[in-house]
Amino acid sequence: MRYPSASAAPRIGRGWYLAAVLSAVVAVGMCLLGWRQSELADKIGAHPVQVQGTVTRLPGGSGTYSGISYVVNGRQRSAEDLPLPPGAKVGDQVCLQHAAGDAGAVRVCDQTYPQAAGVRMAQISVPVAVLFCLLCVLRIRRHHRHTARWTERRNQVLATVALATEALAEGMPAITDGKRSRRRHKAARRAAR
């Protein structure tokens, strides 16, 4: 009979722990991104100053963002990754709003957020990441409960086996009444002949 060993306990993969941590990091990161965008939108909305900007670069695939340059108080500034009007070309004029106290906080005039894609991404990814993190944590917790029950059952089985072995060892003379087995007697008689 094989006895369950401690190494036979069910294990959970490290992937669940890693997925829980990474999804929590994504949720926090996206919360910070959305918070930053809404903070900039509030700052611009409090005291907006309108300026005209010039499109310097069009988005052209992955890793390339739009670029707009504008002048505030005689200083040339630039903004990247702002949504451009449809059909915009390099050199076109674009209406911009910046915060009175921070000329770096800028958005296109008809937009609420400086980078609306960042806010939409945060609105979608934060609930998904939180839900995924919660599922991972629940799976890990369920595994730990199952392991605790498994260990408890294993200890009960081992205790039962130990008690049965002890009872069997103590009861052996009572079973045979101190007599030797007949088979042994026959073997001794054969040897004597």
C-alpha positions as CSV (number, residue, x, y, z in Angstrom):
1,M,0.0,0.0,0.0
2,R,1.4,3.4,-1.0
3,Y,1.0,6.1,1.5
4,P,0.5,9.7,0.4
5,S,3.6,11.8,0.8
6,A,4.0,15.5,1.4
7,S,5.5,15.9,-2.1
8,A,2.3,14.5,-3.6
9,A,0.3,17.6,-2.4
10,P,-1.4,19.4,-5.3
11,R,0.5,22.4,-6.5
12,I,-0.5,25.6,-8.2
13,G,1.6,27.0,-11.0
14,R,3.6,30.2,-10.6
15,G,1.6,31.6,-13.5
16,W,-1.4,32.4,-11.4
17,Y,0.8,34.5,-9.0
18,L,2.5,36.2,-11.9
19,A,-0.8,36.9,-13.7
20,A,-2.3,38.4,-10.5
21,V,0.7,40.7,-10.0
22,L,0.9,41.8,-13.6
23,S,-2.8,42.5,-13.9
24,A,-2.6,44.5,-10.7
25,V,0.3,46.5,-12.1
26,V,-1.7,47.1,-15.4
27,A,-4.7,48.3,-13.4
28,V,-2.7,50.7,-11.3
29,G,-0.7,52.0,-14.3
30,M,-3.9,52.6,-16.3
31,C,-5.5,54.3,-13.3
32,L,-2.6,56.6,-13.1
33,L,-2.8,57.3,-16.9
34,G,-6.5,58.1,-16.7
35,W,-6.0,60.2,-13.6
36,R,-3.2,62.2,-15.3
37,Q,-5.4,62.8,-18.4
38,S,-8.4,64.0,-16.3
39,E,-6.1,66.2,-14.2
40,L,-4.7,67.9,-17.3
41,A,-8.3,68.3,-18.7
42,D,-9.4,69.9,-15.4
43,K,-6.3,72.2,-15.4
44,I,-7.1,73.3,-19.0
45,G,-10.8,73.6,-18.4
46,A,-10.3,75.9,-15.4
47,H,-8.6,78.7,-17.4
48,P,-8.3,77.8,-21.1
49,V,-6.1,79.9,-23.4
50,Q,-6.6,79.5,-27.1
51,V,-3.6,79.4,-29.5
52,Q,-3.1,78.3,-33.1
53,G,-0.8,75.4,-33.7
54,T,0.8,74.0,-36.8
55,V,0.7,70.3,-37.7
56,T,4.4,69.2,-38.0
57,R,4.0,65.4,-38.2
58,L,1.1,63.0,-39.1
59,P,0.7,59.7,-37.4
60,G,2.1,57.0,-39.6
61,G,1.8,53.6,-38.1
62,S,3.1,52.1,-34.9
63,G,5.4,54.3,-32.8
64,T,4.8,57.4,-34.9
65,Y,2.5,60.1,-33.3
66,S,1.1,63.3,-34.6
67,G,3.1,66.4,-33.8
68,I,1.9,70.0,-33.4
69,S,4.0,73.0,-32.7
70,Y,2.6,76.2,-31.1
71,V,3.9,79.5,-29.7
72,V,3.1,80.6,-26.1
73,N,4.6,83.9,-24.7
74,G,7.2,83.9,-27.5
75,R,8.4,80.4,-26.8
76,Q,8.1,77.6,-29.3
77,R,6.4,74.5,-27.9
78,S,5.4,71.2,-29.3
79,A,2.8,68.6,-28.4
80,E,2.6,65.0,-29.5
81,D,-0.1,62.4,-29.9
82,L,-3.0,64.9,-30.0
83,P,-6.0,63.9,-32.1
84,L,-6.0,65.7,-35.4
85,P,-9.0,66.8,-37.4
86,P,-9.9,64.5,-40.3
87,G,-8.0,65.3,-43.5
88,A,-5.3,67.3,-41.7
89,K,-2.0,67.7,-43.5
90,V,1.5,68.8,-42.5
91,G,1.4,72.6,-42.2
92,D,-2.3,73.0,-41.5
93,Q,-3.4,75.3,-38.7
94,V,-5.1,73.6,-35.6
95,C,-6.9,75.3,-32.8
96,L,-5.4,74.4,-29.4
97,Q,-6.2,75.2,-25.8
98,H,-3.6,75.2,-23.0
99,A,-3.9,75.9,-19.3
100,A,-3.2,79.4,-18.2
101,G,-0.7,78.3,-15.6
102,D,0.9,75.4,-17.6
103,A,1.5,75.9,-21.3
104,G,2.5,72.2,-21.6
105,A,-1.0,71.1,-20.7
106,V,-2.6,71.3,-24.1
107,R,-5.5,69.8,-26.1
108,V,-7.3,70.3,-29.4
109,C,-10.1,72.8,-29.0
110,D,-13.1,70.5,-29.5
111,Q,-11.7,67.7,-27.2
112,T,-12.3,67.1,-23.5
113,Y,-9.0,65.3,-22.8
114,P,-5.5,65.9,-24.2
115,Q,-5.2,62.3,-25.3
116,A,-8.6,60.8,-25.5
117,A,-7.2,57.4,-26.5
118,G,-5.4,57.2,-23.2
119,V,-8.6,57.8,-21.3
120,R,-10.6,55.3,-23.3
121,M,-7.8,52.7,-22.9
122,A,-7.9,53.3,-19.1
123,Q,-11.7,53.1,-19.0
124,I,-11.6,49.7,-20.7
125,S,-8.4,48.1,-19.4
126,V,-8.7,49.0,-15.7
127,P,-12.0,47.0,-15.1
128,V,-10.6,44.1,-17.2
129,A,-7.3,44.1,-15.3
130,V,-9.1,44.3,-11.9
131,L,-11.4,41.5,-12.9
132,F,-8.6,39.3,-14.1
133,C,-6.6,40.0,-10.9
134,L,-9.6,39.1,-8.8
135,L,-10.1,35.8,-10.7
136,C,-6.4,35.0,-10.1
137,V,-6.6,35.8,-6.4
138,L,-9.8,33.7,-6.0
139,R,-8.1,30.8,-7.8
140,I,-5.0,31.0,-5.6
141,R,-7.2,31.2,-2.5
142,R,-9.3,28.2,-3.6
143,H,-6.1,26.3,-4.1
144,H,-4.8,27.1,-0.6
145,R,-8.1,25.9,0.9
146,H,-8.0,22.7,-1.2
147,T,-4.4,22.1,-0.1
148,A,-5.4,22.6,3.6
149,R,-8.3,20.1,3.3
150,W,-6.0,17.6,1.4
151,T,-3.4,17.8,4.2
152,E,-6.1,17.3,6.8
153,R,-7.4,14.2,5.0
154,R,-3.9,12.9,4.5
155,N,-3.2,13.2,8.3
156,Q,-6.5,11.5,9.1
157,V,-5.6,8.6,6.8
158,L,-2.1,8.3,8.3
159,A,-3.5,8.3,11.8
160,T,-6.0,5.6,10.9
161,V,-3.3,3.4,9.4
162,A,-1.1,3.9,12.4
163,L,-3.9,3.0,14.8
164,A,-4.8,-0.1,12.7
165,T,-1.2,-1.3,12.6
166,E,-0.8,-0.9,16.3
167,A,-4.1,-2.7,17.0
168,L,-3.1,-5.5,14.6
169,A,0.3,-5.9,16.2
170,E,-1.2,-6.1,19.7
171,G,-3.9,-8.5,18.6
172,M,-1.7,-11.1,16.9
173,P,-1.2,-13.3,19.9
174,A,-4.9,-13.2,20.7
175,I,-5.7,-14.4,17.1
176,T,-3.4,-17.4,17.3
177,D,-3.8,-18.1,21.0
178,G,-0.1,-18.5,21.3
179,K,-0.1,-21.5,19.0
180,R,2.2,-21.8,16.0
181,S,0.9,-22.1,12.6
182,R,0.0,-25.6,11.3
183,R,2.0,-25.0,8.2
184,R,5.1,-24.5,10.2
185,H,4.5,-27.8,12.1
186,K,4.1,-29.7,8.9
187,A,7.3,-28.3,7.6
188,A,9.1,-29.3,10.8
189,R,7.7,-32.9,10.5
190,R,8.8,-33.2,7.0
191,A,12.3,-32.1,7.9
192,A,12.4,-34.7,10.7
193,R,11.5,-37.6,8.3
